[in-house]
Each structure stands twice: as structure tokens, then as C-alpha cells.
């Protein structure tokens, strides 16, 4: 029982994007009785659209609109990147929310403390973990150990380290109307049975059931509009038939991922907001973070068959701490992460050919891989801007993601992580250890960051923009630091918290 | 316009500062037809002549050599590249010119020389657009062939078999010690 709202209905809340942030926020607002229109640029996939084929799903999920600069992978579909994510759900630690205070002044890094403490976030982490069914939290059982986990844990144990299964938003038992994981092995291609949490089949249908929610797929937001006082009034978008429409709004919440969200604000520049909307700080698009990552494979004499089961079964926590004696600030998680043969073959040694590559691929079923998720320090010049030299299919300038080199802190962190992992692999008698270049960035954070002072960032502790009261940032763009944590859990926690805030402020007549 | 509304098979390459390459394929109708072993394909080629087909095959084998796999798996690559060439005169002329260069670099006939000479000839052309086209296309068409997967222990689609929950997701036993 989807709702249907008029374009000139000024009482609706417009949410741009339906992923971890937008999908969750929309549902939470609907549950509180608010009217929500969700504009989603991508398709609304059905179950039969999800298949166990990496490249076919890559084609269905990938955001393919043109852009320039660093390689990025984000999803364009109802559910956003929750279709692609691997499910790992790790809470930020207190020091990761207070990087400026903890790390001090670091040259070349635009460090800033979040305007939220862990204590304030904890109740929302609990709600998010319950909502998503995160294993190993809230009394939810962990998954059984997979082949890839057993092999990595075997190596780690020999080296004096330890991995754990999860924590993962993949059902270990039937829960919330969704089945337990069947160890299908295509988590990042869209879970075929819905065992992995995705807003596509959790938040979106729940919002629908309230009768308050209207989802408009294939609807690309082009510009946020405002009145003479600078208050947001609606969103100009292209609907599924290709026609431009304006949906009026009481509040607009932007959740288009950390590339498209700042792009939308920059493309909303006007005579009143010459440098883009909500950009009095000049921070819109800046401080882009993506995590310090690397993917390292190891091969073994004995079979592994890592493709059987969860892509990212478990993590190692012990290096996720701030210990400057290691030569860098912040820390990292090691995360087991294996993909299918097609993706592995195309990426194991990028650009290389010959027997060196083919002999590695012949060991595919004797191979595991571990990914580093390390804190990436924000740099002011790591930023999303508009590339006026190139227009997309709507005639709008495409986003450019400045190809900034890794901060020296990231470099040191990755070196340490590599040494740790090599020690682990060697202890388990790995044959070949292969370091490959990073994947295109899929953890995108920080381009509209939270700040206590309006001059340091774009939004406040609730994602409300400093400049415009009825404009909210509702995705990972809000992040003030990246932590060493896969971002989705924190995005969901912030969305639940933001919904409480919007509800309260609306009730008080303040928005 | 979103990816799965496109009806033809297309590659998009995004290469950034890190040198990572990612390939996206959109599957149009009939994509299933290029999976599976093909034995005699030269007759099916539309752009490449039979000699060029054999040269392409020989180069594909050197790019990603798997001695245990027969030529039929590499013919799939040749046929797919030929189909791409049929759709792009620009690509067709670049690859045909490249093959001529390859023969020249090998002293006349790339298919008639030893593996060592073939490798030397290929190294001379590394960095050319021809070479990277051949590399990228061979890599994609070869390893995304469902008939190839089981040769490397990859089992492909699993949901219709109930995943691996009862089929070996945790059957590794050598990690006990």
C-alpha cells in the first residue's frame, strides 16, 4: 500500500537515495507517521533479477554515469550499496570519533573530532544491530566457520593472532522474516535469498507497509531548490519517463553516497548560494575518505574452496587501536574477503599477463584473500568537485574525485598491515603471497562532514546542515573521520538517530 | 539510462591513478550463446580471416597459458573478439594492424615460431593499444566463460542447489593441527 503524493505537496519529506542511510531514514520517519517521498536514481530490482553471476550483477548494480578522477564503485539501484556490501558491521571506537584530540595535529591531514561521543552513539548502534541482525551482538549467534575462515584462523593462530566470525549483518538464523544464510557465496552480487541485510527487502517494504511511503525509482535528483530566505522547498528531478519534475518538500534529506551527495549540493548553486548549497564553510566535497586498503592473497598446498560461503566471514580486531609506537595514528581491521573466479582472475595481478598470472589463477581453489580496512586520514584536497568540461546525460557537470595520493599515515598503516598479514600467512605455510592493487573505492565517506563549529564542516551532530535548517545529510558523507570500520553500521545508526531528531524538531515546530 | 537497459554488450574501462582496471559487461539477449566449448570456429568468424583467427588464438594462449586446457576454450575468446570487431570498424582495423605487427615482430609468422619467440614478439608490442585491447578482452572472455570455471575449481551459481550450507562450505580439515 504505497502512498502517492502530489508534486506540490509541501508537507512531505523528500529523501534522495534508498541505501543504508536513505532507506533506513525513510522507514524510520514513516514508522513515526511522517510522509516520505524517496527519489532513487536506480532501478527497483526484483528477486529474479538477482543471479549468481559476478559480471552480470556488476552490470545491473553499478553506477555507470560518467565521472572523472579516482576509480569508484557505488551502486545505482533501490537499496543502494546495501545490495553490494559484504555485511561486516563494526562500531567506531571512542578514539576514532576524536581523531583531532587523540592524534593531535597531523601535517597534511584535516583532522577534526566528531561532534558526537561514543556514549551518545551507543544506543543507536544497539538499535542498528538489532535492526540488521548483526551476528555476535545483541545475543544473535555467530555464523558457523567457513573454509576461508578456518584457513586464515589456522594461520593466525600459528602466528599468535586471532580472527573471529562476523560481526556480520547476515542472518545466522531465520530472523525478521528473512531466512538464515545458505552459504551461497555471492554476497557482493546481491544476496539471492535476502539473508544479508539490504534496505531493498527490509526498510523499503517496511516503509511501504505504513502507507506513508512513496518510492520513485529511476528518478535522478538534479537540484535542490530554495526560497528567498534560503529555506529548502523541493527537489528538481528527472522521473522514470525522462521528464523533469519538481517535488515540493518540507524537509530534504540527501543520501546519494559521498560522491553524488556533494555533487547534488554543488549543482544546487544559486544566486543566494554561489558556491553551492550549505557551503558557507567551503567544506562541501572536501575531506573525501575511502579507507586505507589492500588485498593480499595467499595460496596453499591443500584445497581451500573459499568461494563456498560468505564473502567476508570474519575479521581480526587486535590491530584496530591507536598505538603511535607502530609509527602511525589509528588502526586497521584485517577482513577475510574472497570473491569468485571471474573477479579474482581479472584483478589478481592487474595489467599483468603470462604464466605468472595464469599459474596463480590455477590455484584459485587453493587460495584465500584478506583485505585491510584501515583508517584513511581526511585531506582537504581529497575532494569531490564538479568537472565542468564533461556533462552527464542530464546536461549536468559530472563529479570529479581528485586523485590525491595516500597520506603518509595511510602508507605506514598499510605497510604495517602487510607485514602483519605476511607473518600470519607464513606461519600457516602459505606458498605464494600476492599483493594486489586496491579495488575501486566502495567505502566513500566524509565529503559533507559533521562539525561542532559551522566553519569546520557542513552539518551538525544530527546531519542537519549548519546553513539550512530543513536540509539534512543522511549518508556516509557525514563522517568526520573514517575509522577502521566498514561504514554501513554507522550510517544506519546515524539515520535512526537523525529520524528521532527530525521527529522531535518537527513536533517542536522548529523545522 | 541504467546499465541493464542497454541491449548490446559493452565494455567500460575505468582506470585510475592506482592502475586498477575494472570491466563492466552488460548482458544483452543471447549472451548465453558464447559460453561453452567451441571446436571449429574459424568458419564462424566475421572479420578475422582464418589465419588471423589462428594468430589471435596463439596470442590468447600466450597471454593466459593453461596447458591443461584445449584450444576450444581459447576459440571462445577469438570468436568474442571477432564479434567485437564486427561491431567496431575502428577496433577491427586496430587489431588487424596489430596482428600484422605481431607477425613482423615474430619474423613473419607468429604461429610458426617457438613459444620463446612468441613471447619476445609480444613484449615488443606491450604498451600499444592493440596489446592492451587483446590483453583485456582475452582476460575477460576467457575467465568469464562458465565452461572454464570448473577447470579451476570454481562452481559458479549455487543458490539453486541450496548454496553450500550442506555442500562443503566448511569441509577443509587440514587446519585442525
HADDOCK unambig.tbl for C-alpha pairs under 7 A between the chains (distance, minus, plus):
assign (segid A and resid 42 and name CA) (segid B and resid 2 and name CA) 6.99 0.50 0.50
assign (segid A and resid 52 and name CA) (segid B and resid 157 and name CA) 4.66 0.50 0.50
assign (segid A and resid 52 and name CA) (segid B and resid 158 and name CA) 6.91 0.50 0.50
assign (segid A and resid 53 and name CA) (segid B and resid 157 and name CA) 6.54 0.50 0.50
assign (segid A and resid 55 and name CA) (segid B and resid 24 and name CA) 6.76 0.50 0.50
assign (segid A and resid 55 and name CA) (segid B and resid 25 and name CA) 6.22 0.50 0.50
assign (segid A and resid 56 and name CA) (segid B and resid 25 and name CA) 6.84 0.50 0.50
assign (segid A and resid 56 and name CA) (segid B and resid 26 and name CA) 6.55 0.50 0.50
assign (segid A and resid 56 and name CA) (segid B and resid 27 and name CA) 6.33 0.50 0.50
assign (segid A and resid 58 and name CA) (segid B and resid 24 and name CA) 6.58 0.50 0.50
assign (segid A and resid 59 and name CA) (segid B and resid 3 and name CA) 5.77 0.50 0.50
assign (segid A and resid 59 and name CA) (segid B and resid 4 and name CA) 6.52 0.50 0.50
assign (segid A and resid 59 and name CA) (segid B and resid 24 and name CA) 5.87 0.50 0.50
assign (segid A and resid 59 and name CA) (segid B and resid 25 and name CA) 5.69 0.50 0.50
assign (segid A and resid 59 and name CA) (segid B and resid 26 and name CA) 5.08 0.50 0.50
assign (segid A and resid 60 and name CA) (segid B and resid 3 and name CA) 5.79 0.50 0.50
assign (segid A and resid 60 and name CA) (segid B and resid 4 and name CA) 5.34 0.50 0.50
assign (segid A and resid 64 and name CA) (segid B and resid 3 and name CA) 6.94 0.50 0.50
assign (segid A and resid 69 and name CA) (segid B and resid 16 and name CA) 6.75 0.50 0.50
assign (segid A and resid 70 and name CA) (segid B and resid 16 and name CA) 5.30 0.50 0.50
assign (segid A and resid 70 and name CA) (segid B and resid 17 and name CA) 6.56 0.50 0.50
assign (segid A and resid 71 and name CA) (segid B and resid 14 and name CA) 6.40 0.50 0.50
assign (segid A and resid 71 and name CA) (segid B and resid 15 and name CA) 6.52 0.50 0.50
assign (segid A and resid 71 and name CA) (segid B and resid 16 and name CA) 5.33 0.50 0.50
assign (segid A and resid 145 and name CA) (segid B and resid 170 and name CA) 6.59 0.50 0.50
assign (segid A and resid 146 and name CA) (segid B and resid 169 and name CA) 5.56 0.50 0.50
assign (segid A and resid 146 and name CA) (segid B and resid 170 and name CA) 4.71 0.50 0.50
assign (segid A and resid 147 and name CA) (segid B and resid 169 and name CA) 5.92 0.50 0.50
assign (segid A and resid 147 and name CA) (segid B and resid 170 and name CA) 4.66 0.50 0.50
assign (segid A and resid 147 and name CA) (segid B and resid 171 and name CA) 6.59 0.50 0.50
assign (segid A and resid 147 and name CA) (segid B and resid 172 and name CA) 5.64 0.50 0.50
assign (segid A and resid 150 and name CA) (segid B and resid 175 and name CA) 6.49 0.50 0.50
assign (segid A and resid 151 and name CA) (segid B and resid 175 and name CA) 6.08 0.50 0.50
assign (segid A and resid 154 and name CA) (segid B and resid 175 and name CA) 5.61 0.50 0.50
assign (segid A and resid 182 and name CA) (segid B and resid 162 and name CA) 6.37 0.50 0.50
assign (segid A and resid 182 and name CA) (segid B and resid 163 and name CA) 5.20 0.50 0.50
assign (segid A and resid 182 and name CA) (segid B and resid 164 and name CA) 6.41 0.50 0.50
assign (segid A and resid 182 and name CA) (segid B and resid 165 and name CA) 5.02 0.50 0.50
assign (segid A and resid 183 and name CA) (segid B and resid 163 and name CA) 5.26 0.50 0.50
assign (segid A and resid 183 and name CA) (segid B and resid 164 and name CA) 5.11 0.50 0.50
assign (segid A and resid 183 and name CA) (segid B and resid 165 and name CA) 5.20 0.50 0.50
assign (segid A and resid 183 and name CA) (segid B and resid 169 and name CA) 6.66 0.50 0.50
assign (segid A and resid 184 and name CA) (segid B and resid 158 and name CA) 5.67 0.50 0.50
assign (segid A and resid 184 and name CA) (segid B and resid 159 and name CA) 5.58 0.50 0.50
assign (segid A and resid 184 and name CA) (segid B and resid 163 and name CA) 3.86 0.50 0.50
assign (segid A and resid 184 and name CA) (segid B and resid 164 and name CA) 5.79 0.50 0.50
assign (segid A and resid 304 and name CA) (segid B and resid 172 and name CA) 6.35 0.50 0.50
assign (segid A and resid 308 and name CA) (segid B and resid 164 and name CA) 5.85 0.50 0.50
assign (segid A and resid 308 and name CA) (segid B and resid 169 and name CA) 4.79 0.50 0.50
assign (segid A and resid 309 and name CA) (segid B and resid 164 and name CA) 6.39 0.50 0.50
assign (segid A and resid 309 and name CA) (segid B and resid 169 and name CA) 5.49 0.50 0.50
assign (segid A and resid 341 and name CA) (segid B and resid 154 and name CA) 6.27 0.50 0.50
assign (segid A and resid 342 and name CA) (segid B and resid 143 and name CA) 5.63 0.50 0.50
assign (segid A and resid 342 and name CA) (segid B and resid 144 and name CA) 5.38 0.50 0.50
assign (segid A and resid 345 and name CA) (segid B and resid 143 and name CA) 6.56 0.50 0.50
assign (segid A and resid 346 and name CA) (segid B and resid 139 and name CA) 6.55 0.50 0.50
assign (segid A and resid 346 and name CA) (segid B and resid 140 and name CA) 6.91 0.50 0.50
assign (segid A and resid 350 and name CA) (segid B and resid 20 and name CA) 6.25 0.50 0.50
assign (segid A and resid 350 and name CA) (segid B and resid 21 and name CA) 6.72 0.50 0.50
assign (segid A and resid 353 and name CA) (segid B and resid 63 and name CA) 5.31 0.50 0.50
assign (segid A and resid 353 and name CA) (segid B and resid 64 and name CA) 6.20 0.50 0.50
assign (segid A and resid 354 and name CA) (segid B and resid 62 and name CA) 6.16 0.50 0.50
assign (segid A and resid 354 and name CA) (segid B and resid 63 and name CA) 4.87 0.50 0.50
assign (segid A and resid 354 and name CA) (segid B and resid 64 and name CA) 5.22 0.50 0.50
assign (segid A and resid 354 and name CA) (segid B and resid 65 and name CA) 6.40 0.50 0.50
assign (segid A and resid 355 and name CA) (segid B and resid 64 and name CA) 6.49 0.50 0.50
assign (segid A and resid 355 and name CA) (segid B and resid 65 and name CA) 5.92 0.50 0.50
assign (segid A and resid 358 and name CA) (segid B and resid 64 and name CA) 5.33 0.50 0.50
assign (segid A and resid 358 and name CA) (segid B and resid 65 and name CA) 6.03 0.50 0.50
assign (segid A and resid 358 and name CA) (segid B and resid 66 and name CA) 6.56 0.50 0.50
assign (segid A and resid 362 and name CA) (segid B and resid 152 and name CA) 5.55 0.50 0.50
assign (segid A and resid 364 and name CA) (segid B and resid 152 and name CA) 6.12 0.50 0.50
assign (segid A and resid 364 and name CA) (segid B and resid 153 and name CA) 6.93 0.50 0.50
assign (segid A and resid 365 and name CA) (segid B and resid 152 and name CA) 6.68 0.50 0.50
assign (segid A and resid 365 and name CA) (segid B and resid 153 and name CA) 5.42 0.50 0.50
assign (segid A and resid 365 and name CA) (segid B and resid 154 and name CA) 6.87 0.50 0.50
assign (segid A and resid 403 and name CA) (segid B and resid 17 and name CA) 6.52 0.50 0.50
assign (segid A and resid 437 and name CA) (segid B and resid 20 and name CA) 6.52 0.50 0.50
assign (segid A and resid 439 and name CA) (segid B and resid 20 and name CA) 6.97 0.50 0.50
